[in-house]
Amino acid sequence: MILLIAVGIFAWLAIQKFKYSPPDQRRKLIIQYVLIALALAAVLLAVSGRLHWVGAAVAVVLPIVNHLWRTFGRHLPWIAPLIAKHAQARAQKQQQKQKQKQKQKQSGSENPGAGEGNTQKPDREPQLTEAEARRILSVSKNASRDEIIGAHRKLIQKFHPDRGGNDYLASRINAAKALLLKQLGE
């Protein structure tokens, strides 16, 4: 009988606290009340002999785990940057490994006939044909060395990365010049 009165008082206090708590804390209160109720029910069943002592021990441990979880949650803002820093370092290591693998692949398959003026990176850009090189530089089939160099100079001044162009365009222009000069025998 005393136990029922105690449970009734506890329930009334819990309802009052629930009524006057802010909406964002109500979910937490519900979880706490459910865990406490489960622990009390398990203890009562164990005392009456209807529940094995292991079940009661598990039910008693649940509120302790809840308390530890909340304590860990309070310290999470301090722990989170450490975890993020570790994850970022791991990602950077993986990126470095991938870059090294790509460099190894590229060094193994470099184009041996590439001219010195060719800044084109192997295996990243498609190889130029003579027709494409002439189209890039806008020169004819029988263009002289001076015409090729002049067309290259005009285009590279327009599309150089330091003047608002990009690396890809500059490398294609340089590759076109190198290919056409090579075709002339220079």
C-alpha positions in Angstrom: 0.0 0.0 0.0 2.8 2.4 0.8 4.5 1.5 -2.4 1.3 2.5 -4.4 1.1 5.8 -2.6 4.8 6.5 -3.4 4.2 5.6 -7.1 1.2 7.9 -7.2 3.1 10.8 -5.7 5.9 10.2 -8.1 3.5 10.1 -11.0 1.8 13.4 -9.9 5.2 15.2 -9.6 6.3 13.9 -12.9 3.1 15.2 -14.6 3.5 18.6 -13.0 7.2 18.8 -14.1 6.2 17.7 -17.6 3.4 20.4 -17.8 5.7 23.3 -16.9 8.8 22.3 -18.8 9.6 23.8 -22.2 8.6 21.8 -25.3 12.2 21.0 -26.3 12.8 19.3 -22.9 9.7 17.2 -22.9 11.1 14.5 -25.0 14.0 14.1 -22.7 11.7 13.9 -19.7 9.5 11.3 -21.4 12.6 9.1 -22.0 13.8 9.6 -18.4 10.4 8.7 -17.0 10.1 5.6 -19.1 13.5 4.4 -18.0 12.8 5.1 -14.4 9.4 3.3 -14.6 11.1 0.3 -16.3 13.8 0.2 -13.6 11.2 0.4 -10.8 9.0 -2.3 -12.4 12.0 -4.6 -12.8 13.0 -4.1 -9.1 9.5 -4.8 -8.0 9.3 -7.9 -10.1 12.7 -9.1 -8.8 11.7 -8.5 -5.1 8.4 -10.4 -5.6 10.3 -13.3 -7.2 8.8 -12.9 -10.7 12.0 -11.6 -12.4 15.5 -13.0 -12.3 18.1 -10.9 -10.6 20.0 -10.4 -13.9 17.0 -8.7 -15.4 16.7 -6.4 -12.4 20.4 -5.6 -12.6 20.0 -4.6 -16.3 17.1 -2.4 -15.4 19.0 -0.7 -12.7 22.0 -0.1 -15.0 19.8 1.6 -17.7 19.4 4.9 -15.7 23.1 4.9 -15.0 23.9 4.5 -18.7 21.5 7.4 -19.4 23.3 9.6 -17.0 26.7 8.7 -18.5 25.4 9.4 -21.9 24.2 12.8 -20.9 27.5 13.5 -19.3 29.3 12.5 -22.5 26.9 14.7 -24.5 27.9 17.7 -22.4 31.6 17.1 -23.2 30.9 16.4 -26.9 31.5 20.0 -28.0 35.1 19.7 -26.7 35.6 16.2 -28.2 34.0 16.9 -31.6 36.9 19.1 -32.9 39.4 16.5 -32.0 37.4 13.8 -33.8 37.0 16.1 -36.8 40.8 17.0 -36.9 41.6 13.2 -36.9 39.2 12.5 -39.7 40.5 15.4 -41.7 44.1 14.2 -41.3 43.1 10.7 -42.4 41.4 12.1 -45.5 44.5 14.2 -46.4 46.7 11.1 -46.1 44.4 9.2 -48.5 44.4 12.1 -51.0 48.2 12.2 -50.9 48.4 8.4 -51.5 46.0 8.8 -54.5 48.1 11.7 -55.9 51.3 9.6 -55.5 49.6 6.7 -57.4 48.6 9.0 -60.2 52.1 10.4 -60.5 53.5 6.9 -60.6 51.1 5.9 -63.4 51.9 9.1 -65.3 55.7 8.7 -65.0 55.3 5.1 -66.3 53.4 6.2 -69.4 55.0 9.5 -70.4 55.1 10.4 -74.1 58.8 10.0 -75.2 58.3 12.1 -78.3 57.0 15.2 -76.5 58.9 18.4 -77.3 60.5 20.6 -74.7 58.0 23.4 -75.3 55.1 21.0 -74.5 53.7 21.6 -71.1 50.9 19.1 -71.6 50.6 16.6 -68.8 50.5 13.0 -70.0 47.4 10.9 -69.8 45.3 13.8 -68.6 44.6 15.5 -71.9 43.9 13.8 -75.3 46.8 13.8 -77.8 46.6 16.4 -80.5 46.5 15.6 -84.2 48.1 17.9 -86.7 44.7 19.1 -87.9 43.6 20.0 -84.4 46.8 21.8 -83.7 46.4 23.9 -86.9 42.8 24.7 -86.0 43.8 25.8 -82.4 46.5 28.1 -83.8 44.4 29.1 -86.8 47.2 28.5 -89.3 47.2 26.9 -92.7 48.8 23.6 -93.7 51.8 25.3 -95.3 52.4 27.8 -92.4 56.0 28.8 -91.8 57.8 28.6 -88.5 57.3 32.4 -87.9 53.6 32.1 -88.6 53.2 29.3 -86.0 55.2 31.2 -83.4 53.3 34.4 -84.0 49.9 32.7 -83.8 51.1 31.0 -80.6 52.3 34.2 -79.1 48.9 36.0 -79.8 46.9 33.1 -78.3 49.0 32.5 -75.3 48.9 36.2 -74.4 45.1 36.0 -74.5 44.7 32.7 -72.7 47.6 32.5 -70.3 46.6 31.6 -66.7 48.2 34.8 -65.4 46.0 36.9 -67.6 42.6 35.3 -66.9 43.0 32.2 -68.9 43.3 28.7 -67.5 46.0 26.0 -67.5 44.1 23.7 -69.8 43.8 26.2 -72.7 47.5 27.3 -72.2 48.7 23.7 -72.3 46.7 22.9 -75.5 48.1 26.0 -77.2 51.6 25.1 -76.2 51.1 21.5 -77.3 49.8 22.7 -80.7 52.9 24.9 -81.2 55.2 22.0 -80.2 53.5 19.5 -82.5 53.5 21.9 -85.5 57.1 22.9 -85.0 58.0 19.2 -84.7 56.2 18.5 -88.0 58.4 21.2 -89.7 61.5 19.4 -88.4 62.5 21.8 -85.7 
